[in-house]
């Protein structure tokens, strides 16, 4: 294990980073923001890249932006938004039917 991986200063930096991202992405649950930062931190460490705060913040912001933009708002009457055509959630195939690529 590298010296910088065990540094006690890493935890406050990560907590500060999570706090800043929680302010920017108030629509995303706090646990999801923390999990995103932790995941990126671990990925950097696994790849042998030193997890720098600015890099992690930029990558996490990119991921969380995708989460916010990818959400489907419900209709005003409370019905869930319809899934796009051809999505796996709504695609019901009869028994024995094949997909376009023959699977």
Residue pairs with C-beta under 8 A, 6 or more apart in sequence:
2 50
4 10
4 50
5 45
10 51
13 53
14 37
14 38
14 41
16 53
17 37
17 53
17 56
17 57
17 60
18 30
18 33
18 34
18 37
20 57
21 33
21 36
21 37
21 57
21 60
21 61
21 64
22 28
22 30
22 33
24 61
24 64
25 33
25 61
25 64
25 65
25 67
25 68
27 68
27 71
28 64
28 67
28 68
32 67
33 60
33 64
36 60
36 63
36 64
37 56
37 60
40 51
40 56
40 59
40 60
40 63
41 51
41 56
44 50
44 51
44 55
44 56
45 51
72 80
72 81
73 81
74 80
74 81
75 81
82 90
83 89
83 90
93 99
